[in-house]
Amino acid sequence: MPPRGFFNRWRVCSAYLSRRPSFRGFPLELQIGITNRCNLDCVFCPQSRSPRPRGNISLDLFRDLVAQAAPYVDMIDLSFDGEPFLHPEWDRCVGICRETGVGAQFETNCLLLDQSRARAVLSSGLTAITLSIDAASEETYRRLKPSGDFDRVVANAEAFLALAARSRSRPYIQVQFVSTPQNQHEAGEFRRYWAGKGGDAVHIKPMLNFGGSVGNSRDLPSVRPCLFLWTALAVQWDGKIPLCCLEIEGRTRMGDVGKSSLREIFQGKKFEDVRRLHAEGNYRDHPVCRDCWVPSVAWPFVLGAAFTGDLFRRKMINLLDRLRPQRLSS
């Protein structure tokens, strides 16, 4: 069954493949930061150092954004730049998506995933959830997340998985390990430990550098235009639109949903200008793009975005991940 907004997907993907900076289309993926507050200070994320004001999205604004996106996207990510459980009405945000006929997903660091929230997640109608744990030992976890609590995170995740196993309905559950120089030696151990705990997938995710904000600089080869600029849009809690989902510090301002629609912003001159830089091979001229580690995307994956839904692609990525265990440390 084709994903929602099939012809829009084809239009967007065709524009990317032909490197057209200007086109008529709506983003295929939408990330909404329902809050940019976080209870951790992960070394591989610049969120805790962001100078942006902290806050929570209003339900009225969220409802309007979902209504704009509903004809075109299958699922909305609610964890763009913060811990979603810190929004006091995170479950209402999920409910608004469900009422509009759109799937909802988010990522959590599991510190707040107690029994009460675990039950709320399972009854909320959430489509997919990622449990971001990122370490197989307390020592490594402390290196990555100095203010966290490894034992609590593991206990919460295990209890949630056990509860989900007994539930009549449950979201797609992914246990995640962001591979960094500090923890990559534990990737194999992490996979083995969580593989039998009841999740749908254990995902080893490569570290990204958030447009040069974290990690060491690299001598990057020439790459294809960034797929995100043609296919995805991120919205901050206050309605401001940054360049992309990796730009969480507010270094760019592409638009404001209080003044323009998502479509107008996505098709506007600011995005068109950055797409043109990429299309012409001049992405290094942009202060965020020039040091970004996002890999070049093969064209079959781009076409896949037109023919498959978000959850199906996630499952396929995890399937391929499981077929390549030799890449992990033992």
VONU-713058 format. One record per residue (C-alpha): residue in one letter; x, y, z. Coordinates in Angstrom, 1 decimal, decimal comma. Layout:
// residues N
<site residu="A" u="X" v="Y" w="Z"/>
...
//
This chain:
// residues 330
<site residu="M" u="0,0" v="0,0" w="0,0"/>
<site residu="P" u="1,5" v="3,4" w="-1,0"/>
<site residu="P" u="2,3" v="5,8" w="1,8"/>
<site residu="R" u="0,3" v="8,9" w="2,4"/>
<site residu="G" u="0,7" v="11,7" w="-0,1"/>
<site residu="F" u="2,2" v="9,4" w="-2,8"/>
<site residu="F" u="2,3" v="12,0" w="-5,6"/>
<site residu="N" u="3,8" v="14,6" w="-3,3"/>
<site residu="R" u="6,5" v="12,1" w="-2,4"/>
<site residu="W" u="7,2" v="11,4" w="-6,0"/>
<site residu="R" u="7,4" v="15,2" w="-6,7"/>
<site residu="V" u="9,8" v="15,8" w="-3,8"/>
<site residu="C" u="12,1" v="12,8" w="-4,7"/>
<site residu="S" u="12,1" v="13,8" w="-8,4"/>
<site residu="A" u="13,2" v="17,3" w="-7,4"/>
<site residu="Y" u="16,0" v="15,9" w="-5,3"/>
<site residu="L" u="17,3" v="13,5" w="-7,9"/>
<site residu="S" u="17,3" v="16,2" w="-10,6"/>
<site residu="R" u="18,8" v="18,7" w="-8,1"/>
<site residu="R" u="16,1" v="21,3" w="-8,5"/>
<site residu="P" u="16,3" v="23,9" w="-5,6"/>
<site residu="S" u="12,7" v="25,1" w="-6,3"/>
<site residu="F" u="9,7" v="22,8" w="-6,5"/>
<site residu="R" u="6,1" v="22,4" w="-5,5"/>
<site residu="G" u="6,0" v="20,0" w="-2,6"/>
<site residu="F" u="5,5" v="19,4" w="1,1"/>
<site residu="P" u="8,2" v="17,7" w="3,3"/>
<site residu="L" u="7,9" v="13,9" w="3,6"/>
<site residu="E" u="9,1" v="13,9" w="7,2"/>
<site residu="L" u="8,2" v="16,3" w="10,0"/>
<site residu="Q" u="9,9" v="16,5" w="13,4"/>
<site residu="I" u="8,3" v="18,7" w="16,0"/>
<site residu="G" u="10,2" v="19,5" w="19,2"/>
<site residu="I" u="7,3" v="19,4" w="21,7"/>
<site residu="T" u="9,9" v="20,6" w="24,2"/>
<site residu="N" u="13,6" v="21,5" w="24,0"/>
<site residu="R" u="14,1" v="20,7" w="27,7"/>
<site residu="C" u="16,3" v="17,7" w="28,5"/>
<site residu="N" u="17,4" v="16,0" w="31,8"/>
<site residu="L" u="20,7" v="14,8" w="30,4"/>
<site residu="D" u="24,0" v="16,3" w="29,1"/>
<site residu="C" u="25,2" v="13,7" w="26,6"/>
<site residu="V" u="28,7" v="14,4" w="25,3"/>
<site residu="F" u="27,6" v="13,6" w="21,7"/>
<site residu="C" u="24,7" v="16,1" w="21,7"/>
<site residu="P" u="25,0" v="19,9" w="21,8"/>
<site residu="Q" u="21,5" v="20,3" w="23,3"/>
<site residu="S" u="22,6" v="21,2" w="26,9"/>
<site residu="R" u="24,8" v="24,0" w="25,4"/>
<site residu="S" u="22,1" v="25,5" w="23,2"/>
<site residu="P" u="21,4" v="29,2" w="24,0"/>
<site residu="R" u="17,8" v="28,9" w="22,8"/>
<site residu="P" u="15,1" v="29,6" w="25,4"/>
<site residu="R" u="13,6" v="26,5" w="27,0"/>
<site residu="G" u="9,9" v="25,8" w="26,7"/>
<site residu="N" u="7,0" v="23,5" w="25,7"/>
<site residu="I" u="4,9" v="23,7" w="22,6"/>
<site residu="S" u="1,3" v="24,8" w="23,1"/>
<site residu="L" u="-1,4" v="22,2" w="22,1"/>
<site residu="D" u="-3,0" v="24,8" w="19,8"/>
<site residu="L" u="0,2" v="25,2" w="17,8"/>
<site residu="F" u="0,9" v="21,5" w="17,8"/>
<site residu="R" u="-2,7" v="20,8" w="16,5"/>
<site residu="D" u="-2,3" v="23,3" w="13,7"/>
<site residu="L" u="1,1" v="21,8" w="12,6"/>
<site residu="V" u="-0,3" v="18,3" w="12,6"/>
<site residu="A" u="-3,3" v="19,4" w="10,5"/>
<site residu="Q" u="-1,0" v="21,0" w="8,0"/>
<site residu="A" u="1,1" v="17,8" w="7,7"/>
<site residu="A" u="-1,7" v="15,2" w="7,8"/>
<site residu="P" u="-2,3" v="14,9" w="4,1"/>
<site residu="Y" u="1,4" v="14,3" w="3,4"/>
<site residu="V" u="3,2" v="12,5" w="6,2"/>
<site residu="D" u="2,6" v="9,0" w="7,7"/>
<site residu="M" u="4,3" v="9,7" w="11,1"/>
<site residu="I" u="5,5" v="12,7" w="13,1"/>
<site residu="D" u="8,6" v="12,6" w="15,3"/>
<site residu="L" u="7,9" v="14,4" w="18,7"/>
<site residu="S" u="11,5" v="14,3" w="19,9"/>
<site residu="F" u="13,4" v="16,7" w="17,7"/>
<site residu="D" u="15,5" v="18,5" w="20,4"/>
<site residu="G" u="14,4" v="17,4" w="23,9"/>
<site residu="E" u="13,1" v="14,7" w="26,2"/>
<site residu="P" u="9,4" v="14,3" w="25,3"/>
<site residu="F" u="8,4" v="13,2" w="28,8"/>
<site residu="L" u="9,3" v="16,6" w="30,1"/>
<site residu="H" u="6,3" v="18,1" w="28,2"/>
<site residu="P" u="3,5" v="17,9" w="30,7"/>
<site residu="E" u="1,0" v="16,9" w="28,0"/>
<site residu="W" u="3,1" v="14,6" w="25,8"/>
<site residu="D" u="0,3" v="12,1" w="25,8"/>
<site residu="R" u="-2,1" v="14,7" w="24,4"/>
<site residu="C" u="0,3" v="15,4" w="21,6"/>
<site residu="V" u="0,3" v="11,7" w="20,7"/>
<site residu="G" u="-3,5" v="11,8" w="21,0"/>
<site residu="I" u="-3,8" v="14,7" w="18,6"/>
<site residu="C" u="-1,7" v="12,8" w="16,0"/>
<site residu="R" u="-3,9" v="9,8" w="16,5"/>
<site residu="E" u="-7,1" v="11,8" w="16,2"/>
<site residu="T" u="-5,8" v="13,3" w="12,9"/>
<site residu="G" u="-4,9" v="9,9" w="11,5"/>
<site residu="V" u="-1,1" v="10,4" w="11,7"/>
<site residu="G" u="1,3" v="8,1" w="13,5"/>
<site residu="A" u="3,5" v="9,5" w="16,3"/>
<site residu="Q" u="7,0" v="8,4" w="17,4"/>
<site residu="F" u="9,6" v="9,7" w="19,8"/>
<site residu="E" u="12,9" v="8,9" w="21,4"/>
<site residu="T" u="13,4" v="8,8" w="25,2"/>
<site residu="N" u="16,5" v="8,5" w="27,4"/>
<site residu="C" u="14,4" v="6,3" w="29,7"/>
<site residu="L" u="15,2" v="8,2" w="32,9"/>
<site residu="L" u="11,5" v="9,2" w="33,3"/>
<site residu="L" u="10,0" v="6,0" w="31,9"/>
<site residu="D" u="8,6" v="4,7" w="35,2"/>
<site residu="Q" u="5,7" v="2,3" w="35,5"/>
<site residu="S" u="3,1" v="5,1" w="35,3"/>
<site residu="R" u="4,5" v="6,5" w="32,0"/>
<site residu="A" u="5,1" v="3,0" w="30,7"/>
<site residu="R" u="1,4" v="2,2" w="31,0"/>
<site residu="A" u="0,6" v="5,6" w="29,5"/>
<site residu="V" u="2,8" v="5,0" w="26,5"/>
<site residu="L" u="1,1" v="1,6" w="25,9"/>
<site residu="S" u="-2,4" v="3,2" w="26,0"/>
<site residu="S" u="-1,5" v="6,4" w="24,2"/>
<site residu="G" u="-1,6" v="5,0" w="20,6"/>
<site residu="L" u="2,1" v="5,8" w="20,0"/>
<site residu="T" u="3,3" v="4,2" w="16,8"/>
<site residu="A" u="7,0" v="3,8" w="17,6"/>
<site residu="I" u="9,4" v="4,5" w="20,5"/>
<site residu="T" u="13,2" v="4,5" w="20,7"/>
<site residu="L" u="14,8" v="3,7" w="24,0"/>
<site residu="S" u="18,1" v="5,5" w="23,8"/>
<site residu="I" u="20,5" v="3,8" w="26,2"/>
<site residu="D" u="23,9" v="4,0" w="24,4"/>
<site residu="A" u="26,1" v="1,9" w="26,8"/>
<site residu="A" u="26,6" v="-1,6" w="28,1"/>
<site residu="S" u="28,3" v="-0,6" w="31,3"/>
<site residu="E" u="27,8" v="2,0" w="34,0"/>
<site residu="E" u="31,4" v="3,3" w="33,5"/>
<site residu="T" u="30,9" v="4,0" w="29,8"/>
<site residu="Y" u="27,4" v="5,4" w="30,4"/>
<site residu="R" u="28,9" v="7,9" w="32,9"/>
<site residu="R" u="31,4" v="9,0" w="30,3"/>
<site residu="L" u="28,7" v="9,7" w="27,8"/>
<site residu="K" u="26,0" v="11,0" w="30,1"/>
<site residu="P" u="27,6" v="12,4" w="33,3"/>
<site residu="S" u="24,3" v="13,4" w="35,0"/>
<site residu="G" u="22,4" v="10,2" w="34,2"/>
<site residu="D" u="21,7" v="7,0" w="36,2"/>
<site residu="F" u="22,6" v="3,8" w="34,3"/>
<site residu="D" u="20,9" v="1,4" w="36,7"/>
<site residu="R" u="17,6" v="3,3" w="36,6"/>
<site residu="V" u="17,7" v="3,6" w="32,8"/>
<site residu="V" u="18,3" v="-0,2" w="32,4"/>
<site residu="A" u="15,6" v="-1,0" w="35,0"/>
<site residu="N" u="13,0" v="1,3" w="33,4"/>
<site residu="A" u="13,7" v="-0,1" w="29,9"/>
<site residu="E" u="13,5" v="-3,7" w="31,0"/>
<site residu="A" u="10,3" v="-3,1" w="32,9"/>
<site residu="F" u="8,8" v="-1,3" w="30,0"/>
<site residu="L" u="9,7" v="-4,1" w="27,6"/>
<site residu="A" u="8,2" v="-6,7" w="30,0"/>
<site residu="L" u="5,0" v="-4,7" w="30,3"/>
<site residu="A" u="4,8" v="-4,2" w="26,5"/>
<site residu="A" u="5,1" v="-8,0" w="26,1"/>
<site residu="R" u="1,9" v="-8,5" w="28,1"/>
<site residu="S" u="0,0" v="-5,6" w="26,4"/>
<site residu="R" u="-2,6" v="-6,2" w="23,7"/>
<site residu="S" u="-1,3" v="-3,3" w="21,7"/>
<site residu="R" u="2,1" v="-1,8" w="21,7"/>
<site residu="P" u="4,3" v="0,6" w="19,7"/>
<site residu="Y" u="7,2" v="-0,6" w="17,6"/>
<site residu="I" u="10,1" v="-0,6" w="20,1"/>
<site residu="Q" u="13,7" v="0,1" w="19,2"/>
<site residu="V" u="16,6" v="-0,1" w="21,7"/>
<site residu="Q" u="19,3" v="2,3" w="20,5"/>
<site residu="F" u="23,0" v="2,6" w="20,8"/>
<site residu="V" u="24,7" v="5,7" w="19,4"/>
<site residu="S" u="28,2" v="4,6" w="18,5"/>
<site residu="T" u="30,8" v="7,0" w="19,6"/>
<site residu="P" u="34,6" v="6,8" w="20,2"/>
<site residu="Q" u="33,9" v="6,3" w="23,9"/>
<site residu="N" u="31,5" v="3,4" w="23,6"/>
<site residu="Q" u="32,0" v="1,7" w="20,3"/>
<site residu="H" u="33,9" v="-1,2" w="22,0"/>
<site residu="E" u="30,7" v="-2,1" w="23,7"/>
<site residu="A" u="28,4" v="-2,3" w="20,6"/>
<site residu="G" u="28,5" v="-6,1" w="20,4"/>
<site residu="E" u="27,9" v="-6,6" w="24,1"/>
<site residu="F" u="25,0" v="-4,1" w="23,9"/>
<site residu="R" u="23,4" v="-5,9" w="21,1"/>
<site residu="R" u="23,7" v="-9,3" w="22,7"/>
<site residu="Y" u="22,2" v="-8,1" w="26,0"/>
<site residu="W" u="19,2" v="-6,3" w="24,6"/>
<site residu="A" u="18,4" v="-8,7" w="21,7"/>
<site residu="G" u="16,5" v="-11,0" w="24,0"/>
<site residu="K" u="14,6" v="-8,5" w="26,1"/>
<site residu="G" u="11,5" v="-8,2" w="23,9"/>
<site residu="G" u="12,1" v="-5,1" w="21,8"/>
<site residu="D" u="11,5" v="-5,2" w="18,0"/>
<site residu="A" u="15,0" v="-4,1" w="17,1"/>
<site residu="V" u="18,4" v="-3,2" w="18,6"/>
<site residu="H" u="19,8" v="-0,4" w="16,5"/>
<site residu="I" u="23,4" v="0,6" w="16,4"/>
<site residu="K" u="23,3" v="4,2" w="15,1"/>
<site residu="P" u="26,4" v="6,1" w="13,9"/>
<site residu="M" u="27,2" v="9,3" w="15,7"/>
<site residu="L" u="26,4" v="12,5" w="13,9"/>
<site residu="N" u="28,0" v="15,8" w="14,6"/>
<site residu="F" u="25,0" v="18,1" w="14,5"/>
<site residu="G" u="26,4" v="20,3" w="11,8"/>
<site residu="G" u="29,9" v="20,6" w="13,3"/>
<site residu="S" u="28,7" v="21,2" w="16,9"/>
<site residu="V" u="30,2" v="18,1" w="18,4"/>
<site residu="G" u="33,0" v="15,7" w="17,5"/>
<site residu="N" u="36,3" v="16,3" w="15,8"/>
<site residu="S" u="36,5" v="17,9" w="12,4"/>
<site residu="R" u="36,9" v="15,6" w="9,4"/>
<site residu="D" u="38,3" v="16,0" w="5,9"/>
<site residu="L" u="35,0" v="15,2" w="4,2"/>
<site residu="P" u="34,8" v="14,1" w="0,6"/>
<site residu="S" u="32,5" v="15,7" w="-1,9"/>
<site residu="V" u="29,0" v="14,4" w="-1,3"/>
<site residu="R" u="25,6" v="14,5" w="-3,0"/>
<site residu="P" u="23,2" v="17,2" w="-2,0"/>
<site residu="C" u="21,8" v="16,6" w="1,5"/>
<site residu="L" u="18,5" v="14,7" w="1,3"/>
<site residu="F" u="17,1" v="16,4" w="4,4"/>
<site residu="L" u="16,9" v="19,7" w="2,5"/>
<site residu="W" u="14,4" v="18,3" w="0,0"/>
<site residu="T" u="12,5" v="15,8" w="2,2"/>
<site residu="A" u="12,4" v="16,9" w="5,9"/>
<site residu="L" u="11,4" v="19,8" w="8,1"/>
<site residu="A" u="12,0" v="20,4" w="11,8"/>
<site residu="V" u="9,9" v="22,7" w="14,0"/>
<site residu="Q" u="11,1" v="24,1" w="17,4"/>
<site residu="W" u="8,6" v="24,3" w="20,3"/>
<site residu="D" u="8,1" v="28,1" w="19,7"/>
<site residu="G" u="7,3" v="27,6" w="16,0"/>
<site residu="K" u="10,7" v="28,6" w="14,6"/>
<site residu="I" u="12,1" v="26,6" w="11,8"/>
<site residu="P" u="15,8" v="25,7" w="11,7"/>
<site residu="L" u="17,7" v="24,5" w="8,7"/>
<site residu="C" u="17,4" v="20,8" w="9,5"/>
<site residu="C" u="16,8" v="18,3" w="12,3"/>
<site residu="L" u="20,5" v="18,4" w="13,2"/>
<site residu="E" u="20,5" v="22,1" w="13,8"/>
<site residu="I" u="19,1" v="22,2" w="17,3"/>
<site residu="E" u="21,0" v="25,3" w="18,6"/>
<site residu="G" u="19,1" v="27,9" w="16,7"/>
<site residu="R" u="22,0" v="29,0" w="14,5"/>
<site residu="T" u="19,7" v="29,3" w="11,5"/>
<site residu="R" u="16,2" v="30,8" w="11,1"/>
<site residu="M" u="14,4" v="29,6" w="8,0"/>
<site residu="G" u="10,9" v="30,7" w="9,0"/>
<site residu="D" u="8,3" v="31,1" w="11,7"/>
<site residu="V" u="5,0" v="29,2" w="11,6"/>
<site residu="G" u="3,4" v="32,1" w="13,4"/>
<site residu="K" u="3,9" v="34,1" w="10,2"/>
<site residu="S" u="3,9" v="31,5" w="7,4"/>
<site residu="S" u="2,6" v="28,0" w="6,7"/>
<site residu="L" u="4,9" v="25,0" w="6,7"/>
<site residu="R" u="4,5" v="24,8" w="2,9"/>
<site residu="E" u="5,4" v="28,4" w="2,4"/>
<site residu="I" u="8,5" v="28,1" w="4,5"/>
<site residu="F" u="9,6" v="24,8" w="2,9"/>
<site residu="Q" u="9,2" v="26,3" w="-0,6"/>
<site residu="G" u="10,6" v="29,7" w="0,4"/>
<site residu="K" u="13,7" v="31,5" w="-0,8"/>
<site residu="K" u="15,8" v="30,7" w="2,3"/>
<site residu="F" u="15,5" v="26,9" w="1,7"/>
<site residu="E" u="15,8" v="27,4" w="-2,0"/>
<site residu="D" u="19,1" v="29,2" w="-1,6"/>
<site residu="V" u="20,6" v="26,5" w="0,6"/>
<site residu="R" u="19,4" v="23,8" w="-1,8"/>
<site residu="R" u="21,1" v="25,6" w="-4,6"/>
<site residu="L" u="24,4" v="25,6" w="-2,7"/>
<site residu="H" u="24,1" v="21,8" w="-2,4"/>
<site residu="A" u="22,9" v="21,3" w="-6,0"/>
<site residu="E" u="25,9" v="23,2" w="-7,3"/>
<site residu="G" u="28,4" v="21,4" w="-5,0"/>
<site residu="N" u="29,0" v="24,5" w="-2,8"/>
<site residu="Y" u="27,6" v="23,1" w="0,5"/>
<site residu="R" u="30,9" v="24,0" w="2,2"/>
<site residu="D" u="29,9" v="27,7" w="1,8"/>
<site residu="H" u="27,2" v="27,2" w="4,4"/>
<site residu="P" u="28,3" v="27,5" w="8,1"/>
<site residu="V" u="26,2" v="24,5" w="9,3"/>
<site residu="C" u="26,5" v="22,2" w="6,2"/>
<site residu="R" u="30,2" v="22,5" w="5,7"/>
<site residu="D" u="31,3" v="20,3" w="8,6"/>
<site residu="C" u="28,2" v="18,0" w="8,7"/>
<site residu="W" u="28,8" v="14,3" w="8,9"/>
<site residu="V" u="25,5" v="13,3" w="7,3"/>
<site residu="P" u="26,5" v="10,7" w="4,7"/>
<site residu="S" u="25,7" v="10,9" w="1,0"/>
<site residu="V" u="22,5" v="9,0" w="0,3"/>
<site residu="A" u="22,2" v="6,4" w="-2,5"/>
<site residu="W" u="19,5" v="7,1" w="-5,0"/>
<site residu="P" u="17,6" v="3,8" w="-4,3"/>
<site residu="F" u="17,0" v="5,0" w="-0,8"/>
<site residu="V" u="15,6" v="8,2" w="-2,2"/>
<site residu="L" u="13,2" v="6,4" w="-4,4"/>
<site residu="G" u="12,3" v="4,2" w="-1,4"/>
<site residu="A" u="11,1" v="7,3" w="0,4"/>
<site residu="A" u="8,5" v="7,7" w="-2,4"/>
<site residu="F" u="7,2" v="4,1" w="-2,3"/>
<site residu="T" u="7,4" v="3,2" w="1,4"/>
<site residu="G" u="6,1" v="4,6" w="4,7"/>
<site residu="D" u="8,2" v="5,8" w="7,6"/>
<site residu="L" u="7,7" v="2,7" w="9,8"/>
<site residu="F" u="8,4" v="0,3" w="7,0"/>
<site residu="R" u="11,7" v="2,1" w="6,2"/>
<site residu="R" u="12,7" v="1,9" w="9,9"/>
<site residu="K" u="12,1" v="-1,8" w="10,0"/>
<site residu="M" u="14,1" v="-2,3" w="6,8"/>
<site residu="I" u="17,0" v="-0,3" w="8,2"/>
<site residu="N" u="17,0" v="-2,4" w="11,4"/>
<site residu="L" u="16,8" v="-5,6" w="9,3"/>
<site residu="L" u="19,9" v="-4,6" w="7,4"/>
<site residu="D" u="21,6" v="-3,6" w="10,6"/>
<site residu="R" u="21,0" v="-7,2" w="12,0"/>
<site residu="L" u="22,5" v="-8,7" w="8,8"/>
<site residu="R" u="25,8" v="-6,8" w="9,4"/>
<site residu="P" u="26,9" v="-7,9" w="12,9"/>
<site residu="Q" u="30,5" v="-8,3" w="11,8"/>
<site residu="R" u="30,8" v="-4,5" w="11,9"/>
<site residu="L" u="30,5" v="-4,4" w="15,6"/>
<site residu="S" u="33,1" v="-4,9" w="18,3"/>
<site residu="S" u="32,9" v="-8,3" w="20,0"/>
//
